[in-house]
Each structure stands twice: as C-alpha cells, then as structure tokens.
Amino acid sequence: MRTLIPSIVAVASTAVASPVLAQSVLEPVVVTATGRATDPASTPHAVELLEPQRASAGSTVGELFRGEPGLSVQSDGAWGLNPVLRGLRKESIVVEVDGVRLNSAQPQGAIASFLDLGLLDRVEVVKGPGSVLHGSGAMGGVVNLLTLEARLGTTPRTGGRIGLAASSVDRGFAGSMLLEHAAPERALVVGTAGRHVDDYDSPAGREPDTGYRSRTLLAKYRHRLTDKASLRLNAQHHVDRDVWYPGSARTGGQSGGAGIPPVLGTVTIHSPEQQRSLLEAGIDASVGAGKLSADLYRQEVSRQIRARSSALGRDYVRNDVTFATNGARAKYLLPAGERHLLTIGADVWQMRADPERHIDNNAPLFNNNLRNDPFVRGRLRSSGLFVQDEIDFGSTRLVAGARLDRVVGDAARKGAGPAAQTTGLEQGDTTLSWSLGAIHPVSPSASLYANVGRAYRAADMRERFEDAARGDGYYHVGNPQLRPERSTSIEAGVKGKHRKAEYRFAAFFTRIDDYIAGRVTGATHPGTGLPLKLTQNLERVTIHGFEGGASAPLGALVGDATFTWLRGINRQDDEPLYQTPPPELRLGIGQPSAHGFFWRAQLRAAARQDRVATRFSNGTENATPGFATADLRFGWHLGRVAGMQAASLNVALTNLFDRRYHEHLVEGLSGRELPAPGRSISVAVNGRF
C-alpha cells in the first residue's frame, strides 16, 4: 500500500541519483503478495511500496525502510543497512532481486545493499508470513527489489532516464543511466549506476571507515516467440569496493575486546571487494486457460572478508567465500470458474559455499598464514510445491494457500583442527506452510482484512557448520542438527481511501517456536580461551504490535503520518527479545505540485528503548536514548529542458538541527556505537528522454 497518494509521492521525492523522475509514480500494483499483479488495496496483507527517490545520494537500499510502518534498519556501517520487518531481522525475512532469492549466510553487512538505488524501479514489502510463495525464511515477510521490466510495445519506442546527485555530509557523488527500447517483437533495458561515498560527518566529527564505492550493470531482454509466448533474459552485476564495518571494531585488552590479543590494537572487519552476479532466463506463456511463468537462474554473492589490525597496519585474518545458488521455479495461474484463481507452483534451488580462510596467530610475529577454513563444501538443497486459491464471495476475497518443502543441509567438514567434524553433518527437514486471509469492503472507503499463517526458516550454513571466533567475543560452535524455526502469525487491519485521503492500520501477533540463536554455555574454547556460544533452538519467542499510516489534504497542503509500536519477548529467558526496535512516529507536511515548485517537511521521532536483553546478550545490549530528527525537501519540476522530455531539480536537507544520535539497531560496543550522519544537503538532477 502507498504511503502517500500518487501526486504526493511525485513531488515529495528526496534528492537522489535515481534515474526515475520525481513526477513518475508507481503503478498501484504489487506482485510479491499474491504472485501476480494485484491492487494492494484488495489484498489481505500489509504491503508497503517504496520509491528509490526517497533515499539520499550516498545511501543504500536500507535507508528506504526508515520511518515506514513496521519497518526499521539494522546497521554496522554506512553500507551495511539491513531491513528489519516487525522486529525480525535479515535471517527471518526473504530478500529478493526481481523475485530471485538473495539470502545467503552473510557474516557481516547487509544483503539488501547488493543493488544500486539508481537502477531500482520500486521496492515491494509484504509483511507477515510468506513461506507459501517464498519458502524458507519468510517469517517476518518479503522484500522484493524490482528493476525496470523490458516490456513489448505496440509500436517501436526508445527512451531513457538519467540522474546525477551529490551530498555534502559524505562528499558523495552518484549517477545512473537507464536506456529502454520497446517494439512489438522485442524489448531491451540496459542500465549502469555507480556512487563514490567518502567517510561521513556526524556532530561528533568525521566518522572513519564509513565510505565506499559501488557500481552496477543491468541488462534485460524480452523476445516474442509467438502470440502467446515470450522469452525473458536478465543479467546483473554489482561490485562494492572498500567497504568497512565500523560496528565490528574491537580493541584487544579492553572491555568488549572479543579476545583479541592486546598487541593487535583495534581490529575492524572490512571487505576490499564484494560482488553479486545474476543470470536468469525465463519464459511466459499462455497455456490452455491459464498463464505459465518459468525461470532458470544462477546467482553468486562473493566477498573478500578481512580483519585488519591497527597495530600491525595490515589484515591478519583473510576470508574469501562465494555463495553460489542454482535454481529453477515455475508457477501456473489458472482461472477456475468465475470465483477462483488458482496459482500452482514449484521451485528448487541449491546453494553451495566453500570458504577459504587464513589467519596469522603466531604471536608476536603474526605471520604464519595458517589455513583455518570454518567449514568445507557446505550446501543447502531446497525443493517446494505450493498451491494458492483466490476466491471471490461477492465483495469478499479469500486467499488460501499451502506449501510443502524439503530442505537438506550437508558439508564435507565442520570446523578445523583436531575438533573438526566430518560425520553427522547432514540434516533434512520437511515442513508444511499455510496461510489464510480475507478482505471485505465495509464501505466505499474502508476494507477490513485479516490473515493467519504458518511459516518457517531452515538454519543457514553458518548456523549449521561454522566453528569460529566472532566479533562479539565468543567462539561460536555450529549445530548441523538444528530444527527449523516455525512461526504462527495472526493479523487484523483496515485500509482504504476517501477522496484524496489514504490510510492503513494493522495489529499483529507472531509466535516463533524453535528460535535459532547462539547461547552462552559457560565453557571456554581450549584453542582460543574464548567463552563458547553454541547455536541452539530456543523454546520460543513472541512479537506483537501495532502499525499504521495515513495521508490527507490540509487545505492547499498535504499531511501524512506513520507509526510503529511492537514488543518482542524471549520466553525461554523471560526477557525482551534481543534488538527489538523502539516505537517510532513520523509526521510530514508539504505542498505538492505537478509543475513548478514543491516542498515537504518531515519529523521522525524514536522513543527511548530500555527494553533490552540482558541474559541472552550477556549484558552487551544497552538502552538507547530517544531522538527526533527533522528533514526538509524541495525542488522544481522543470518540464522540457535541454532535449529532455521532462526534468527535475531536487534538494534535500537532512538532520536539519545536526542532532547527535544513533539508532537502537546499530552495531557496536555499548557507549561507542556509530553515530548517525549529521546535517547534510543533497542535490539531484533527474531527466527523462
């Protein structure tokens, strides 16, 4: 569902390097919720559609989630911004690029940042259990990063979009270009985007290790095979360089030093280079009375992960890993009479990883380059079958679905050295997921909806197989026999439109059984002397909350508001769930205009979060003070300029009062968390030709 009505979204866009023009608005459809193009107002799900224009010039995709109902961000630096849905983090949501699962066992940083904002068309977020359509991990919901589709046209047409932007707080520059050609027989989209971001300034001064560089290439092609069938090709390549994770910094010999020898000084995780590549081929065809869509794909996420010692002036841990996923998926949409629309589908995928790690641990020289792989030839295999039926009973719509999955994990070896394990590593689980939702219009301007569902998450490779010291000061021991997490969720809400006003509100409850987490054992690792954390299934956790948003005209102005309130409880330890986001409120007001000048001011406030986990985190999660920030955005729609069909100039002033604060979900030692960026001005020029 939209945060603002289309005209508001068009003029309230923040200054970014996105090629999409400020006056270009989203189509009122979402494909992630039901597997087909659907009006969000008619689905029994809580849906958010996010525009890339709303982020600042040097940011990643994660910034789009701040201030939205039920959404927040976990971060360990400027690049690593992970979306959080209703208190559930990256492990418990599915992140997709053009519908292809991106999740991999990332030891540091974000998964949603492996695509440049400049090439995004929109982001679809579906909150709540989504395993019926999306499989393992979709307990908190699904984030689908969608790039522009190559669409056939009735007549030949060629055009494009371009964007350039600069930001002051990080001396960042970004640019993107997207070219599109459409014809009756073939269509092509090609694009490139890149950004260069320096270390940003906070009210406390320059924050080291927060800069990065990135670039993305995109090519999509569609070819008409017959009047009823077309072929699709999708190729993407994204590269980040010089990415640092300042939230990982630990100093040896000091409190929270993570067992680092004092002679190494401060150790920080960084990635000299990381890449994501996607190759996908698909076919769309009318078969009988229905429509078939099928795809084959290969996606690789490769990372160089390093631990740099300030005292040595070099890396003393070097880890290279590629998560390679081969997959196939198919779904068939079949109308069954006048009241039913069936979706029948299947997907299979296999992810492989074989990390290579070298460590220098021969004090005081630290130069022995010891091979110390956390696991060898790990793999996950998943296969699933699902069916969903959309049923219309007059004005009431029911959506019911079920899915059966089989996930198997295995590795050639777990851990390294004398304690290495080579047997008992294979574990398979068969899981049934289901969902049932209904939506009913009680008036022309209001629809009530409710849904209940069951989702699951199979353990990832690191949770199963990795035995290694980590930045939290513990030696983590994987558990290949972990049971999958299983969640049961219920939600009820209302959404609607009245004239030019729009609103949505929801209440939800989620219970997760066999929650997977590292537990302190009280023992120590004989090789490192670090305390042990064993990956285990907890008894259960629960999350409940309320969220909502609304926008409405106020005379010549337009006002909008969103809020989020939730509570997470770790029932086994009888304490708050670790890293639960605090309550949030966002208020905005502005003057939209389809032509000429427009503006919008925004206030975002987060409450103090003193509900922290003490037993589970061993005292490492601290309370966070509340804060409020103010932003101002304005610009001009310039019409035809310099050969452009339309152009716009956008200016964004963020953190106007240079407020010093940090988000509760930012990583870092208590009292030394990375501050948020200070006051900044961003300027962007976008054009369409």
NUDO-151615 format. One line per field, with one value per residue (C-alpha): residue number from 0; y, z, x; chain. Coordinates in steps of 0.05 Angstrom, whole numbers, plus 5000, padded with zeros to 4 digits. Each point is the difference from the previous one (the first is absolute). Example, Ala and Ser with C-alpha at 12.3 -4.5 7.8 and 13.67 -1.06 7.14 Angstrom:
BEGIN
resi [0,1]
v [4910,5069]
w [5156,4987]
u [5246,5027]
chain [A,A]
# end
This chain:
BEGIN
resi [0,1,2,3,4,5,6,7,8,9,10,11,12,13,14,15,16,17,18,19,20,21,22,23,24,25,26,27,28,29,30,31,32,33,34,35,36,37,38,39,40,41,42,43,44,45,46,47,48,49,50,51,52,53,54,55,56,57,58,59,60,61,62,63,64,65,66,67,68,69,70,71,72,73,74,75,76,77,78,79,80,81,82,83,84,85,86,87,88,89,90,91,92,93,94,95,96,97,98,99,100,101,102,103,104,105,106,107,108,109,110,111,112,113,114,115,116,117,118,119,120,121,122,123,124,125,126,127,128,129,130,131,132,133,134,135,136,137,138,139,140,141,142,143,144,145,146,147,148,149,150,151,152,153,154,155,156,157,158,159,160,161,162,163,164,165,166,167,168,169,170,171,172,173,174,175,176,177,178,179,180,181,182,183,184,185,186,187,188,189,190,191,192,193,194,195,196,197,198,199,200,201,202,203,204,205,206,207,208,209,210,211,212,213,214,215,216,217,218,219,220,221,222,223,224,225,226,227,228,229,230,231,232,233,234,235,236,237,238,239,240,241,242,243,244,245,246,247,248,249,250,251,252,253,254,255,256,257,258,259,260,261,262,263,264,265,266,267,268,269,270,271,272,273,274,275,276,277,278,279,280,281,282,283,284,285,286,287,288,289,290,291,292,293,294,295,296,297,298,299,300,301,302,303,304,305,306,307,308,309,310,311,312,313,314,315,316,317,318,319,320,321,322,323,324,325,326,327,328,329,330,331,332,333,334,335,336,337,338,339,340,341,342,343,344,345,346,347,348,349,350,351,352,353,354,355,356,357,358,359,360,361,362,363,364,365,366,367,368,369,370,371,372,373,374,375,376,377,378,379,380,381,382,383,384,385,386,387,388,389,390,391,392,393,394,395,396,397,398,399,400,401,402,403,404,405,406,407,408,409,410,411,412,413,414,415,416,417,418,419,420,421,422,423,424,425,426,427,428,429,430,431,432,433,434,435,436,437,438,439,440,441,442,443,444,445,446,447,448,449,450,451,452,453,454,455,456,457,458,459,460,461,462,463,464,465,466,467,468,469,470,471,472,473,474,475,476,477,478,479,480,481,482,483,484,485,486,487,488,489,490,491,492,493,494,495,496,497,498,499,500,501,502,503,504,505,506,507,508,509,510,511,512,513,514,515,516,517,518,519,520,521,522,523,524,525,526,527,528,529,530,531,532,533,534,535,536,537,538,539,540,541,542,543,544,545,546,547,548,549,550,551,552,553,554,555,556,557,558,559,560,561,562,563,564,565,566,567,568,569,570,571,572,573,574,575,576,577,578,579,580,581,582,583,584,585,586,587,588,589,590,591,592,593,594,595,596,597,598,599,600,601,602,603,604,605,606,607,608,609,610,611,612,613,614,615,616,617,618,619,620,621,622,623,624,625,626,627,628,629,630,631,632,633,634,635,636,637,638,639,640,641,642,643,644,645,646,647,648,649,650,651,652,653,654,655,656,657,658,659,660,661,662,663,664,665,666,667,668,669,670,671,672,673,674,675,676,677,678,679,680,681,682,683,684,685,686,687,688]
v [5000,5070,5047,5060,5010,5001,5075,5007,4946,5034,5066,4978,4961,5011,5018,4937,4974,4957,5005,5000,5069,5032,5003,4927,4961,4927,4959,4980,4926,4951,4932,4975,4990,4952,4982,5042,5074,5020,5065,5004,5026,4933,4954,4974,5018,5059,5027,5059,5026,5039,5048,5005,5076,5005,4982,5047,5002,4957,4950,4927,4966,4993,5075,4992,4961,5053,5031,4952,4962,4936,5010,5019,4991,4962,5027,4991,5056,5047,4943,4943,5020,4940,5005,4977,4981,5002,4987,4941,5009,4976,4927,4999,5037,4984,5052,4993,5035,4996,4942,4960,4984,5038,4973,4970,4989,5068,5005,5076,5054,5003,4957,5053,5046,4957,5044,5074,5044,5034,4938,4984,5009,4987,4958,4957,4980,4949,4993,4937,4926,4988,4929,4975,5038,5013,4941,4999,5063,5039,5004,5075,5013,5011,5058,4999,5048,5010,5029,5027,4946,4993,5007,4989,5058,5007,5049,5009,5047,5021,5041,5004,5030,5033,5025,5036,5018,5026,5001,5043,4957,4947,5038,4947,4998,4954,4990,4953,4990,4954,4990,4966,4975,4969,4970,4949,4943,5018,5045,5019,5036,5016,5041,5019,5034,5018,5040,5024,5015,5028,4993,5038,5055,4993,5054,4967,5009,4958,4926,4957,4939,5020,5013,4951,4995,4960,4988,4959,4976,4976,4970,4972,4973,4973,4967,4980,4927,4995,5039,4960,4993,5044,4987,5041,5010,5037,5014,5041,5014,5041,5016,5035,5021,5023,4984,5004,4980,5048,4967,4939,5038,4968,5019,4946,5002,5047,4985,4966,4985,4933,4963,5038,5000,5070,5004,5003,5064,5014,4948,5018,4957,5026,4976,5024,4973,4965,4982,4975,4969,4976,4963,4982,4973,4992,4990,5027,4964,4991,4926,4977,5045,5023,5035,4965,5034,4961,5020,4972,5041,5002,5051,5010,5043,5004,5036,5014,5005,5027,5016,5058,5013,5073,4981,4956,5047,4941,4944,4941,4960,4989,4966,4990,4969,4993,4980,4971,4984,4962,4998,4988,5023,4996,5022,4992,5048,4966,5031,4947,5023,5071,5000,4966,5017,4943,5009,4935,5001,4967,5023,4966,5030,4980,5046,4982,5033,4980,5056,5007,5033,5015,5027,5026,4976,4989,5056,5045,4996,4984,4977,4925,5003,4939,4968,4998,4990,5005,4944,4963,4991,5021,4995,5010,4968,5022,4975,5023,4992,5051,5016,5063,5016,5070,4993,5055,4996,5061,5059,4956,4971,4939,4981,4930,4963,4942,4979,4938,5008,4955,5034,4960,5027,4965,5014,4961,5027,5044,5041,4991,4968,4942,5016,4998,4958,4961,4956,5014,5064,4985,5022,5004,5026,4998,5059,5019,5074,5029,5066,5024,5072,5038,5072,5031,5072,5026,5065,5033,5030,4943,4927,4953,4944,4944,4944,4942,4958,4954,5011,4971,5011,4946,5014,5032,4972,5040,4979,4927,4994,5059,4993,5066,5060,5060,5073,4994,4969,4928,4937,4978,4926,4980,4947,4958,4969,5064,4996,5052,5059,5000,5061,5008,5070,5035,5070,5045,5068,5052,5039,5046,5066,5057,5053,5020,4970,4932,4958,4930,4972,4930,4959,4936,4943,4950,4940,4967,4930,4970,5070,4992,5039,4994,4984,5012,4932,5021,4960,5027,4980,4964,5029,5074,5005,5035,4985,4952,5015,4940,5010,4970,5001,5043,4983,5057,5075,5043,5067,5043,5071,5054,5042,5048,5058,5053,5060,5054,5069,5058,5058,5013,4955,4925,4968,4929,4958,4930,4963,4934,4968,4929,4955,4938,4949,4944,4951,4952,5054,5039,5066,5048,4972,5020,5063,5018,5067,5056,5033,5051,5058,5039,5064,5036,5060,5029,5035,4955,5026,4964,5058,5052,5005,4947,4988,4953,5002,4938,4984,4930,4982,4935,4985,4979,4926,4972,4932,4963,4929,4990,4924,4982,5055,4990,5075,5025,5031,5068,5049,5053,5072,5025,5051,5043,5024,5050,5000,5048,4984,5046,5008,5018,4961,5035,4968,4996,5020,4989,4945,4965,4986,5017,5019,5015,5031,4972,5026,4963,5028,4943,5001,5075,5013,4957,4954,4950,4932,4927,4949,4944,4947,5028,4952,5019,4997,5030,5075,5000,4987,5032,5068,5015,5051,5074,5057,4991,5030,4957,5026,4957,5011,4948,4998,4957,4999]
w [5000,4985,5054,4962,4943,4932,4992,5069,4986,4935,5031,5068,4970,5034,4962,4974,4940,4979,4926,5016,4996,5059,4962,4979,5048,5017,4968,5054,4995,5040,4976,5063,5043,4957,4944,4948,4986,5053,5028,5072,5023,4982,5034,5072,5014,5028,4940,4991,4933,5007,4948,4990,4995,5074,5019,5003,4949,5036,5032,4986,4994,5076,5010,4965,5060,5052,5025,4964,5039,5030,4966,5028,4985,5032,4983,5012,4955,4944,4949,5043,5010,5009,4997,5063,4994,5063,5043,4959,4969,4936,5019,5009,4937,4927,4957,4925,4938,4944,5038,5007,5071,5023,5070,5015,5066,5003,5060,4998,4963,4963,4947,4973,4981,4942,4950,4985,5015,4933,4963,5045,4973,5068,5063,5020,5073,5023,5076,5036,4983,4927,4997,4956,4940,5021,5042,5056,5039,4984,5072,5007,4928,4931,4970,4924,4966,4930,4941,4937,4957,4926,4971,4929,4966,4944,4964,5003,5056,5029,5061,5064,5068,5030,5070,5033,5074,5052,5076,5049,5063,4966,4939,4961,4925,4965,4929,4960,4929,4975,4926,4977,4932,4987,4936,4982,4994,5050,5059,5033,5064,5016,5057,5041,5067,5048,5061,5038,5073,5048,5076,5026,5052,5064,5053,5035,4939,4941,5008,4972,4958,4977,4926,4942,4925,4959,4929,4968,4929,4977,4935,4988,4935,4979,4933,4973,4979,4980,5013,5065,5024,5013,5024,5056,5015,5061,5015,5058,5030,5062,5030,5066,5019,5064,5045,5075,5059,5056,5046,5001,5029,5064,5039,5030,5075,5011,5023,4942,4966,4974,5022,4952,5023,5026,4954,4940,5023,4968,4951,4948,4949,4928,4929,4946,4947,4998,4941,4981,4931,4974,4935,4989,4941,5001,4958,5006,4961,4995,5008,4996,5042,5044,4999,5012,5025,5008,5015,5006,5036,5030,5052,5034,5059,5009,5056,5024,5076,5038,5073,5002,5059,5015,5035,4943,4946,4960,4998,5045,4980,4926,4980,4929,4988,4944,5012,4932,4990,4941,4997,4959,5013,4965,5014,4963,5009,4983,5005,5026,4986,5016,5073,5004,4977,5014,5004,4996,5005,5017,5012,5013,5016,5026,5034,5006,5039,5013,5040,5002,5061,5021,5068,5030,5072,5017,5050,5000,4926,4974,4932,4997,4950,5030,4959,5045,4958,5042,4960,4935,4941,5034,4963,5010,4954,4999,4962,5008,4972,5013,4982,5013,4986,4996,5010,4991,5040,4976,5026,5047,4977,5032,4987,5024,4987,5021,4986,5013,5003,5009,5021,5008,5026,4995,5000,4991,5064,5058,5036,4995,5039,5048,5016,4927,4986,4935,5018,5024,4960,4955,5025,4961,5020,4968,5017,4985,4994,4991,5000,5000,4990,4986,4982,4998,4983,5054,4963,4936,5040,5049,4995,5059,4993,5041,4988,5037,4978,5015,4973,5013,4994,4990,5032,4955,4987,5054,5053,4979,4985,5021,5061,5008,5044,4984,5016,5060,5041,4996,4965,4963,4988,4945,5007,4938,5034,5011,4991,4955,5032,4993,5008,5009,4986,5002,4975,4994,4969,4960,4939,4951,4964,5007,4946,5002,5069,5009,5062,5027,5070,5025,5064,4999,5043,4982,5039,4978,5026,4998,4992,4977,5039,5032,5074,5050,5028,5057,4969,4965,4934,5014,4940,5009,5072,4977,5033,4958,4966,4973,4946,5028,4993,5054,5028,4967,4990,4989,4965,5000,4980,4963,4939,4953,4953,4969,4953,4987,4969,5048,4958,4948,5038,5011,5066,5015,5061,5015,5065,5025,5069,5015,5057,4994,5056,5008,5038,5018,5035,5021,4974,4941,4932,4981,4957,4996,4965,5042,4986,4944,4973,4935,4983,4933,4966,4932,4938,4939,4930,4933,4970,5030,5073,5053,5072,5059,5073,5044,5074,5021,5073,5033,5073,5052,4997,5069,4988,4988,5005,5058,5008,4926,4980,5063,5015,4932,4978,5032,5004,4945,5012,4960,4944,4949,4932,4951,4924,4945,4927,4943,4925,4933,4943,4941,4941,4934,5009,4955,4958,5060,4997,5074,5053,5074,5051,5071,5064,5067,5067,5050,5075,4997,5073,4996,5054,5029,5008,4981,4982,5049,4949,4982,5015,5046,5071,5053,5005,4936,4948,4932,5000,4944,4946,5018,4962,4925,4935,4938,4930,4943,4927,4966,4928,4951,4926]
u [5000,5024,5026,4972,4951,5034,5004,5032,5051,5018,5019,5026,5059,5066,5064,5033,5036,4942,4983,4927,4969,4965,4935,5004,4955,4992,4946,4950,5017,5043,5024,5034,4938,4961,5048,4963,4987,4949,4973,5028,4932,4968,5050,4994,5073,5037,5039,5048,5024,5065,5028,5076,4994,4988,5072,5059,5056,5051,4953,4984,4932,4994,4987,4932,4974,5009,4935,4954,4946,5029,5067,5069,5073,5058,5068,5074,5024,4979,4995,4973,4927,4955,4924,4963,4927,4957,5062,5025,5069,5034,5000,4925,4978,5011,5035,4992,5025,4948,4969,5065,5020,5062,5007,5068,5037,5033,5047,5001,4962,4934,4969,4953,5059,5024,4961,5008,4941,5009,4975,4941,4930,4967,5004,4941,4995,4949,4998,4979,5010,5017,5027,4943,5027,5072,5023,5051,5012,4937,4975,5004,4983,5031,5040,5001,5048,4972,5037,4965,4969,5012,4930,4977,4965,4949,5046,5076,5020,5068,5013,5038,5013,5061,5017,5058,5006,5048,4996,5039,5004,5041,5025,4963,4987,4952,4976,4957,4974,4946,4984,4936,4977,4933,4972,4947,5049,5055,5015,5066,5020,5073,5026,5060,5007,5055,5017,5061,4990,5052,5000,4941,4996,4960,4991,5060,5045,5023,4981,5057,4988,4930,5015,4994,4996,4950,4976,4945,4987,4931,4974,4931,4972,4932,4985,4932,5002,4927,4937,4994,5071,5061,5071,5033,5074,5027,5074,5026,5068,5014,5068,5016,5070,5033,4940,5013,4958,5018,4949,5045,5060,5029,5062,5042,5010,4940,4930,4963,5066,4973,5062,5045,5073,5017,5061,4952,4968,4932,4974,4947,4965,5000,4990,5048,4953,4933,4956,4932,4986,4933,4984,4927,4961,4924,4939,4929,4946,4926,4987,4928,4956,5058,5067,5067,5063,5065,5072,5070,5052,5070,5019,5068,5016,5076,5036,5070,4995,5059,5017,5049,5046,5015,5065,5025,4974,4975,4949,5013,4938,4983,4936,4973,4932,4950,4927,4979,4926,4971,4925,4937,4929,4933,4929,4935,4941,4935,4930,4953,4930,4978,5020,5068,5070,5049,5075,5038,5076,5065,5071,5066,5067,5068,5050,5073,5057,5072,5032,5075,5030,5072,5019,5064,5000,5074,5011,5039,5016,4930,5025,4989,4942,4966,4944,4938,4936,4936,4968,5012,4953,4936,4934,4926,4949,4927,4940,4928,4930,4945,4928,4961,4927,4970,4925,4949,4935,4964,5041,5040,5066,5033,5072,5020,5065,5044,5071,5042,5076,5060,5065,5064,5067,5067,5075,5064,5029,4979,5053,5076,5056,4995,4927,4978,4938,4989,4941,4929,4996,4941,4932,4935,4932,4932,4955,4928,4983,4931,4962,4928,4979,4936,4984,4930,4980,4954,4990,5026,5057,5019,5018,5010,5050,5030,5049,5030,5059,5057,5070,5069,5075,5052,5068,5052,5070,5036,4949,5009,5074,5044,5045,5036,5015,4956,5000,4953,5056,4976,5022,4938,4987,4952,4948,4984,4939,4961,4925,4968,4966,4925,4956,4925,4973,4934,4984,4939,4995,4962,5021,4966,4993,4951,5003,5074,5014,5032,5013,5018,5005,5018,5009,5041,5026,5055,5024,5065,5016,5070,5030,5073,5053,5068,4997,5056,5021,5047,5057,5061,5032,5066,5036,4982,4978,4936,4933,4958,4934,4963,4948,4935,4925,4968,4932,4961,4995,4939,4992,4937,4986,4961,5018,4966,5004,4956,5003,4948,4993,5002,4976,5053,5049,5004,5016,5021,5018,5026,5012,5028,4994,5021,5024,5044,5008,5050,4957,5056,5041,4937,5028,4992,5020,5070,5004,4927,4988,4970,4933,5003,4959,5008,4962,5003,4969,5011,4974,4996,5002,5001,5038,5046,5020,4984,5022,4991,5024,5006,5010,5021,5001,5023,4985,5051,5011,5015,4969,5066,5023,5049,5004,4999,5050,5042,4992,5023,4934,4992,4942,4996,4977,4942,5012,4965,5025,4972,5008,4979,4993,4983,5011,4973,4969,5032,4962,5039,5073,5060,4970,4967,4926,4998,5050,5000,5046,4996,5031,4999,5022,5006,5011,4988,5019,5063,4973,5049,4968,5005,4947,4987,5016,5069,5057,5057,5025,4955,5014,5041,4946,5009,4964,4952,5020,4994,4969,5003,4977,4989,4987,4975,4982,4957,4977,4960,5011]
chain [A,A,A,A,A,A,A,A,A,A,A,A,A,A,A,A,A,A,A,A,A,A,A,A,A,A,A,A,A,A,A,A,A,A,A,A,A,A,A,A,A,A,A,A,A,A,A,A,A,A,A,A,A,A,A,A,A,A,A,A,A,A,A,A,A,A,A,A,A,A,A,A,A,A,A,A,A,A,A,A,A,A,A,A,A,A,A,A,A,A,A,A,A,A,A,A,A,A,A,A,A,A,A,A,A,A,A,A,A,A,A,A,A,A,A,A,A,A,A,A,A,A,A,A,A,A,A,A,A,A,A,A,A,A,A,A,A,A,A,A,A,A,A,A,A,A,A,A,A,A,A,A,A,A,A,A,A,A,A,A,A,A,A,A,A,A,A,A,A,A,A,A,A,A,A,A,A,A,A,A,A,A,A,A,A,A,A,A,A,A,A,A,A,A,A,A,A,A,A,A,A,A,A,A,A,A,A,A,A,A,A,A,A,A,A,A,A,A,A,A,A,A,A,A,A,A,A,A,A,A,A,A,A,A,A,A,A,A,A,A,A,A,A,A,A,A,A,A,A,A,A,A,A,A,A,A,A,A,A,A,A,A,A,A,A,A,A,A,A,A,A,A,A,A,A,A,A,A,A,A,A,A,A,A,A,A,A,A,A,A,A,A,A,A,A,A,A,A,A,A,A,A,A,A,A,A,A,A,A,A,A,A,A,A,A,A,A,A,A,A,A,A,A,A,A,A,A,A,A,A,A,A,A,A,A,A,A,A,A,A,A,A,A,A,A,A,A,A,A,A,A,A,A,A,A,A,A,A,A,A,A,A,A,A,A,A,A,A,A,A,A,A,A,A,A,A,A,A,A,A,A,A,A,A,A,A,A,A,A,A,A,A,A,A,A,A,A,A,A,A,A,A,A,A,A,A,A,A,A,A,A,A,A,A,A,A,A,A,A,A,A,A,A,A,A,A,A,A,A,A,A,A,A,A,A,A,A,A,A,A,A,A,A,A,A,A,A,A,A,A,A,A,A,A,A,A,A,A,A,A,A,A,A,A,A,A,A,A,A,A,A,A,A,A,A,A,A,A,A,A,A,A,A,A,A,A,A,A,A,A,A,A,A,A,A,A,A,A,A,A,A,A,A,A,A,A,A,A,A,A,A,A,A,A,A,A,A,A,A,A,A,A,A,A,A,A,A,A,A,A,A,A,A,A,A,A,A,A,A,A,A,A,A,A,A,A,A,A,A,A,A,A,A,A,A,A,A,A,A,A,A,A,A,A,A,A,A,A,A,A,A,A,A,A,A,A,A,A,A,A,A,A,A,A,A,A,A,A,A,A,A,A,A,A,A,A,A,A,A,A,A,A,A,A,A,A,A,A,A,A,A,A,A,A,A,A,A,A,A,A,A,A,A,A,A,A,A,A,A,A,A,A,A,A,A,A,A,A,A,A,A,A,A,A,A,A,A,A,A,A,A,A,A,A,A,A,A,A,A,A,A,A,A,A,A,A,A,A,A,A,A,A,A,A,A,A,A,A,A,A,A,A,A,A,A,A,A,A,A]
# end
